[in-house]
Amino acid sequence: MSDQPVIDYQDLLTGLNTLGEQQAQALRAHSKRAANKRSVKPASLSQWAAQLPDAIARGLNPQRWGDLPQWQQCLDSLPSLTASSCDFSTGVRIGEANDCSDAQREQLRTSLMALHPWRKGPYQLFGLDVDTEWRSDWKWDRLLPHIAPLKDKLVLDVGCGNGYHCWRMYGEGAQRVIGIDPSPRFVVQFYALKHFANQFATPTSALQFPSKAASPETLALKKTGPSTQQAPARTTTAQHAVDTSLPVDILPLGIEDLPATLEAFDTVFSMGVLYHRRSAMDHLLELKACLKPGGQLVLETLVIDGSKDEVLVPEGRYAKMRNVWFIPSPPTLLSWLRKCGFKTPRLVDVCDTSTAEQRSTPWMHFESLPDFLDANDSSRTCEGHPAPRRAVFVAEC
Ligand SMILES: C[S@@+](CC[C@H](N)C(=O)[O-])C[C@H]1O[C@@H](n2cnc3c(N)ncnc32)[C@H](O)[C@@H]1O
């Protein structure tokens, strides 16, 4: 057994190089005058691709993350299964119950359970319901009507956890989705699932941009009811197994590991990350630096009820979390977005987090939201702060 998880990033690196060439062509097409006006030149995607192998090795260093060899074993112990279909547009489902025996499903459960805790989901895998701590699909349903279509877009998901929303972005037709998350456990969880989904990749999926990433033969439209009619329906039926990779990946990186100025992505998501950042303003500027001119930021974060300039800076813990820095009111965050140079920032959704959306399950048996709230007053956290309320903001760059 090797002491580092075998995550094959080759298709991603090749795809980034191809995109880098396109980016360079687009820049050359710009007038020289416009190019000279820039004070900072963006790093090209090809330059980033060249730096990534070292950054990946640091992010998946077993000296730093002692559990990695054990997680590698989980990947190695996954049963050999072939999915007859996948659906990333109405949920995340890989395979069907009939694609495996009860014994294989049990082996799958055992292997995946070794990667506990499963926080983001839910996932359906070969008839196995991975009922995660969060109903991440509810967040997706809340924001999807308000964002620019992702079809054929290059998308970055900052702080993507185990990549639940990355699959949904791909399900919306994104050309290439890159998630980043510094937690290697979540990266390994993602690749445990991708292992089974990869058979739906086309050999050219990492190379063809912008609109040919998924070939028509492997995309079958599926009637899913009114709420999903707009989706390009990455609902696929098995055609053949190929030795290549779907254009969805997660890198073991924090946002601070990205080049200072990429200006490469059509849409950048930052969901559940802002309040973990010690400098909220720097986070917004870092997100902006990842976006192409005209690209869209989708920002989801904890908020408080309040007027402009009100912000909660919890001195101790917030809902038992240690690393919570800024929880602004929506008008405050809108003003921060304007200050950072985003155009037409708008609040598109506000929602109190319920104990139906975040709770302990067999796949996440640690404490969860019911334990973080005041036992006698569910409008307060156990520390006496306002209970979690989350909002979605959209803005252009
Ligand atoms: C609350 S979770 C949100 C996950 C997912 N985006 C969602 O909305 O469900 C926050 C995630 O941010 C990640 N994170 C923490 N620090 C980060 C950083 N500096 N850069 C990127 N991600 C970070 C954590 O590992 C964690 O997976």
The ligand as an SDF file (V2000), in Angstrom:
LIG
                    3D

 27 29  0  0  0  0  0  0  0  0999 V2000
  -19.3210   24.8810    6.4110 C   0  0  0  0  0  0  0  0  0  0  0  0
  -18.3640   23.9880    5.2420 S   0  0  0  0  0  0  0  0  0  0  0  0
  -19.2210   24.3720    3.7620 C   0  0  0  0  0  0  0  0  0  0  0  0
  -19.1960   23.2810    2.7370 C   0  0  0  0  0  0  0  0  0  0  0  0
  -19.9920   23.5590    1.4690 C   0  0  0  0  0  0  0  0  0  0  0  0
  -19.4490   24.6840    0.7390 N   0  0  0  0  0  0  0  0  0  0  0  0
  -21.4300   23.8030    1.7750 C   0  0  0  0  0  0  0  0  0  0  0  0
  -21.8960   24.9390    1.5880 O   0  0  0  0  0  0  0  0  0  0  0  0
  -22.1210   22.8970    2.1980 O   0  0  0  0  0  0  0  0  0  0  0  0
  -16.9110   24.9820    5.1230 C   0  0  0  0  0  0  0  0  0  0  0  0
  -15.8110   24.3180    4.3260 C   0  0  0  0  0  0  0  0  0  0  0  0
  -14.7890   25.2720    4.1090 O   0  0  0  0  0  0  0  0  0  0  0  0
  -13.5670   24.6190    4.1660 C   0  0  0  0  0  0  0  0  0  0  0  0
  -12.5080   25.6020    4.4330 N   0  0  0  0  0  0  0  0  0  0  0  0
  -12.0130   25.9960    5.6320 C   0  0  0  0  0  0  0  0  0  0  0  0
  -11.0290   26.8870    5.4450 N   0  0  0  0  0  0  0  0  0  0  0  0
  -10.9040   27.0690    4.0990 C   0  0  0  0  0  0  0  0  0  0  0  0
  -10.0260   27.8390    3.2780 C   0  0  0  0  0  0  0  0  0  0  0  0
   -9.0830   28.5960    3.8080 N   0  0  0  0  0  0  0  0  0  0  0  0
  -10.1750   27.7790    1.9340 N   0  0  0  0  0  0  0  0  0  0  0  0
  -11.1260   26.9990    1.3850 C   0  0  0  0  0  0  0  0  0  0  0  0
  -11.9600   26.2270    2.1280 N   0  0  0  0  0  0  0  0  0  0  0  0
  -11.8480   26.2610    3.4520 C   0  0  0  0  0  0  0  0  0  0  0  0
  -13.7410   23.5820    5.2570 C   0  0  0  0  0  0  0  0  0  0  0  0
  -12.7970   22.5210    5.1750 O   0  0  0  0  0  0  0  0  0  0  0  0
  -15.1640   23.1310    5.0270 C   0  0  0  0  0  0  0  0  0  0  0  0
  -15.2350   21.9880    4.2200 O   0  0  0  0  0  0  0  0  0  0  0  0
  1  2  1  0
  2  3  1  0
  2 10  1  0
  3  4  1  0
  4  5  1  0
  5  6  1  0
  5  7  1  0
  7  8  2  0
  7  9  1  0
 10 11  1  0
 11 12  1  0
 11 26  1  0
 12 13  1  0
 13 14  1  0
 13 24  1  0
 14 15  1  0
 14 23  1  0
 15 16  2  0
 16 17  1  0
 17 18  1  0
 17 23  2  0
 18 19  1  0
 18 20  2  0
 20 21  1  0
 21 22  2  0
 22 23  1  0
 24 25  1  0
 24 26  1  0
 26 27  1  0
M  CHG  2   2   1   9  -1
M  END
$$$$
